[in-house]
Amino acid sequence: MFRRSPSTRSLCLSAIIAALYAALTLMLPALSFGAVQCRLSEALTLLPLVLPQSVPGLFVGCVVANLLSPVGIWDVLFGSLATLLAALGTYALRKKPLLAAACPVISNGLIIGVMLSVVYSLPAVLTILQVAAGETLAVAAGYGLLKAFRGRIDWKKLQ
């Protein structure tokens, strides 16, 4: 991802994305935490399509937000892992945007779905599908935003 040590610009961009992810998650706790969820902040998981600096930013932002999760340490560990894997998968598949968009849905659906089914004693398959459905909505919103900003933002300049 980074070929040399990250520049101040890259670190700042990662920090801004982390803060934005955490703020969006914590701003809407009813949608962000619980057995049924649709984190608006997960729309940002498509940023690795255009900004490699978003990978660490998404991970750190998720860790920060999950520190205040009612699920506690499990969400910090597994929720943050799911977002990191989603961001890495999105970055790895950036040349195939539709496949890249599936990474957050699959990663969060499986990891968060299983975690929530264990924590709340819910049926695993149902919980996985509910989390994947919420993630699909968030990713679709992110995809729409990226398309809307195509041509208006020079993503290369941000890198």
Stockholm file with secondary structure:
# STOCKHOLM 1.0

chainA/1-159         MFRRSPSTRSLCLSAIIAALYAALTLMLPALSFGAVQCRLSEALTLLPLVLPQSVPGLFVGCVVANLLSPVGIWDVLFGSLATLLAALGTYALRKKPLLAAACPVISNGLIIGVMLSVVYSLPAVLTILQVAAGETLAVAAGYGLLKAFRGRIDWKKLQ
#=GR chainA/1-159 SS CCSSSCCHHHHHHHHHHHHHHHHHHHHCHHHHSSSSCCCGGGGGGGGGGTCTTHHHHHHHHHHHHHTTCTTTHHIIIIIHHHHHHHHHHHHHTTTSHHHHHHHHHHHHHHHHHHHHHHHTTCCHHHHHHHHHHHHHHHHHHHHHHHHHHBTTBCHHHHC
#=GC SS_cons         CCSSSCCHHHHHHHHHHHHHHHHHHHHCHHHHSSSSCCCGGGGGGGGGGTCTTHHHHHHHHHHHHHTTCTTTHHIIIIIHHHHHHHHHHHHHTTTSHHHHHHHHHHHHHHHHHHHHHHHTTCCHHHHHHHHHHHHHHHHHHHHHHHHHHBTTBCHHHHC
//
